[in-house]
Structures are given as C-alpha cells and as structure tokens.
Amino acid sequence: MDVPLWFALLAVGYLGIKLFRPPLWLICVLLLGGYLLADSLLASVIDTAVK
C-alpha cells in the first residue's frame, strides 16, 4: 500500500497534537526551525545521515 508522504505527515501531526497537547508556541518553533534548517548548509549533512 502506497501512502503519500504529505498524508502520513498530516496524520501523525494530527494525532500528535490531539494526544500530547503540546503548547502552540512549541509547534510553531518546531515548524519554523525545520523550515529554516531545510534551507541551511546542514541540510545536505542531515540528508546523507538519514539515508
């Protein structure tokens, strides 16, 4: 079964917010930090480490 990545991330994010109830500021910091990290020089290092 092939599930699109965006759908899997959406489901995990929804369940994480519903079950763990993190504060809104923490969600915003994690999303912004991930966005900024993906555009940095460390993105290639993280990509090779994950693969």
OpenMM code with the backbone's topology and positions (N, CA, C; nanometers):
from openmm import Vec3, app, unit

residues = "MET ASP VAL PRO LEU TRP PHE ALA LEU LEU ALA VAL GLY TYR LEU GLY ILE LYS LEU PHE ARG PRO PRO LEU TRP LEU ILE CYS VAL LEU LEU LEU GLY GLY TYR LEU LEU ALA ASP SER LEU LEU ALA SER VAL ILE ASP THR ALA VAL LYS".split()
positions = [
    Vec3(0.0850, -0.1169, 0.0000),
    Vec3(0.0000, 0.0000, 0.0000),
    Vec3(0.0899, 0.1236, 0.0000),
    Vec3(0.0689, 0.2111, -0.0939),
    Vec3(0.1464, 0.3348, -0.1040),
    Vec3(0.0665, 0.4514, -0.0465),
    Vec3(0.1226, 0.5121, 0.0555),
    Vec3(0.0599, 0.6276, 0.1193),
    Vec3(0.1445, 0.7496, 0.0872),
    Vec3(0.0827, 0.8573, 0.0387),
    Vec3(0.1608, 0.9786, 0.0108),
    Vec3(0.2240, 1.0334, 0.1389),
    Vec3(0.3428, 1.0888, 0.1243),
    Vec3(0.4153, 1.1406, 0.2400),
    Vec3(0.3380, 1.2511, 0.3098),
    Vec3(0.2740, 1.3399, 0.2330),
    Vec3(0.2009, 1.4504, 0.2944),
    Vec3(0.0853, 1.3983, 0.3798),
    Vec3(0.0230, 1.2892, 0.3355),
    Vec3(-0.0881, 1.2334, 0.4125),
    Vec3(-0.0392, 1.1688, 0.5419),
    Vec3(0.0734, 1.0977, 0.5347),
    Vec3(0.1292, 1.0347, 0.6541),
    Vec3(0.1722, 1.1405, 0.7553),
    Vec3(0.2361, 1.2482, 0.7087),
    Vec3(0.2774, 1.3559, 0.7990),
    Vec3(0.1575, 1.4265, 0.8597),
    Vec3(0.0548, 1.4456, 0.7805),
    Vec3(-0.0667, 1.5087, 0.8311),
    Vec3(-0.1320, 1.4232, 0.9397),
    Vec3(-0.1385, 1.2923, 0.9173),
    Vec3(-0.1996, 1.2022, 1.0157),
    Vec3(-0.1184, 1.1977, 1.1442),
    Vec3(0.0136, 1.1867, 1.1325),
    Vec3(0.0986, 1.1830, 1.2512),
    Vec3(0.0923, 1.3161, 1.3268),
    Vec3(0.0924, 1.4274, 1.2539),
    Vec3(0.0827, 1.5583, 1.3180),
    Vec3(-0.0500, 1.5767, 1.3897),
    Vec3(-0.1580, 1.5352, 1.3265),
    Vec3(-0.2899, 1.5479, 1.3883),
    Vec3(-0.2996, 1.4647, 1.5160),
    Vec3(-0.2534, 1.3400, 1.5078),
    Vec3(-0.2583, 1.2540, 1.6261),
    Vec3(-0.1658, 1.3044, 1.7359),
    Vec3(-0.0500, 1.3569, 1.6983),
    Vec3(0.0426, 1.4100, 1.7976),
    Vec3(-0.0147, 1.5281, 1.8722),
    Vec3(-0.0810, 1.6168, 1.7991),
    Vec3(-0.1408, 1.7335, 1.8638),
    Vec3(-0.2592, 1.6925, 1.9510),
    Vec3(-0.3398, 1.5995, 1.9035),
    Vec3(-0.4564, 1.5570, 1.9806),
    Vec3(-0.4179, 1.4783, 2.1060),
    Vec3(-0.3162, 1.3920, 2.0956),
    Vec3(-0.2829, 1.3051, 2.2087),
    Vec3(-0.1905, 1.3706, 2.3099),
    Vec3(-0.0911, 1.4474, 2.2632),
    Vec3(0.0090, 1.5003, 2.3552),
    Vec3(-0.0184, 1.6436, 2.3980),
    Vec3(-0.1003, 1.7159, 2.3252),
    Vec3(-0.1378, 1.8547, 2.3564),
    Vec3(-0.0179, 1.9452, 2.3850),
    Vec3(0.0772, 1.9558, 2.2893),
    Vec3(0.1898, 2.0468, 2.3123),
    Vec3(0.1421, 2.1917, 2.3014),
    Vec3(0.2137, 2.2851, 2.3631),
    Vec3(0.1741, 2.4259, 2.3521),
    Vec3(0.1917, 2.4757, 2.2088),
    Vec3(0.1118, 2.5736, 2.1723),
    Vec3(0.1130, 2.6257, 2.0362),
    Vec3(0.2478, 2.6862, 1.9997),
    Vec3(0.3152, 2.7503, 2.0963),
    Vec3(0.4449, 2.8110, 2.0664),
    Vec3(0.5480, 2.7039, 2.0307),
    Vec3(0.5394, 2.5856, 2.0926),
    Vec3(0.6329, 2.4784, 2.0629),
    Vec3(0.6107, 2.4238, 1.9219),
    Vec3(0.4867, 2.4128, 1.8815),
    Vec3(0.4555, 2.3691, 1.7456),
    Vec3(0.5116, 2.4679, 1.6449),
    Vec3(0.4919, 2.5966, 1.6703),
    Vec3(0.5417, 2.6994, 1.5783),
    Vec3(0.6943, 2.6998, 1.5718),
    Vec3(0.7605, 2.6833, 1.6859),
    Vec3(0.9075, 2.6815, 1.6875),
    Vec3(0.9609, 2.5608, 1.6119),
    Vec3(0.9007, 2.4452, 1.6303),
    Vec3(0.9462, 2.3262, 1.5598),
    Vec3(0.9243, 2.3370, 1.4090),
    Vec3(0.8099, 2.3895, 1.3683),
    Vec3(0.7838, 2.4051, 1.2248),
    Vec3(0.8771, 2.5072, 1.1624),
    Vec3(0.8953, 2.6204, 1.2277),
    Vec3(0.9847, 2.7231, 1.1749),
    Vec3(1.1297, 2.6755, 1.1760),
    Vec3(1.1704, 2.6075, 1.2815),
    Vec3(1.3061, 2.5547, 1.2880),
    Vec3(1.3333, 2.4511, 1.1806),
    Vec3(1.2387, 2.3645, 1.1556),
    Vec3(1.2551, 2.2654, 1.0496),
    Vec3(1.2612, 2.3290, 0.9122),
    Vec3(1.1805, 2.4314, 0.8923),
    Vec3(1.1814, 2.5025, 0.7640),
    Vec3(1.3150, 2.5732, 0.7414),
    Vec3(1.3655, 2.6396, 0.8447),
    Vec3(1.4929, 2.7091, 0.8322),
    Vec3(1.6102, 2.6120, 0.8205),
    Vec3(1.6031, 2.4998, 0.8892),
    Vec3(1.7093, 2.4003, 0.8819),
    Vec3(1.7149, 2.3344, 0.7446),
    Vec3(1.6007, 2.3170, 0.6817),
    Vec3(1.5972, 2.2552, 0.5491),
    Vec3(1.6621, 2.3435, 0.4443),
    Vec3(1.6709, 2.4722, 0.4697),
    Vec3(1.7299, 2.5650, 0.3728),
    Vec3(1.8727, 2.6040, 0.4116),
    Vec3(1.9292, 2.5379, 0.5117),
    Vec3(2.0630, 2.5748, 0.5583),
    Vec3(2.1683, 2.4825, 0.4979),
    Vec3(2.2938, 2.5069, 0.5354),
    Vec3(2.4040, 2.4225, 0.4887),
    Vec3(2.4010, 2.2839, 0.5518),
    Vec3(2.3355, 2.2722, 0.6650),
    Vec3(2.3280, 2.1427, 0.7324),
    Vec3(2.2302, 2.0456, 0.6667),
    Vec3(2.1508, 2.0929, 0.5731),
    Vec3(2.0505, 2.0076, 0.5100),
    Vec3(2.1158, 1.8916, 0.4366),
    Vec3(2.2274, 1.9161, 0.3690),
    Vec3(2.2933, 1.8068, 0.2977),
    Vec3(2.3532, 1.7051, 0.3946),
    Vec3(2.4037, 1.7522, 0.5074),
    Vec3(2.4593, 1.6600, 0.6077),
    Vec3(2.3488, 1.5735, 0.6675),
    Vec3(2.2364, 1.6352, 0.6970),
    Vec3(2.1235, 1.5601, 0.7535),
    Vec3(2.0689, 1.4616, 0.6512),
    Vec3(2.0643, 1.5024, 0.5263),
    Vec3(2.0131, 1.4155, 0.4198),
    Vec3(2.0986, 1.2903, 0.4050),
    Vec3(2.2305, 1.3064, 0.4061),
    Vec3(2.3176, 1.1894, 0.3944),
    Vec3(2.3125, 1.1028, 0.5207),
    Vec3(2.2941, 1.1636, 0.6367),
    Vec3(2.2856, 1.0867, 0.7607),
    Vec3(2.1565, 1.0061, 0.7664),
    Vec3(2.0490, 1.0614, 0.7130),
    Vec3(1.9210, 0.9913, 0.7159),
    Vec3(1.9202, 0.8750, 0.6166),
    Vec3(1.9836, 0.8951, 0.5030),
    Vec3(1.9874, 0.7891, 0.4016),
    Vec3(2.0913, 0.6893, 0.4401),
] * unit.nanometer
topology = app.Topology()
chain = topology.addChain("A")
for resn in residues:
    res = topology.addResidue(resn, chain)
    for name in ("N", "CA", "C"):
        topology.addAtom(name, app.Element.getBySymbol(name[0]), res)
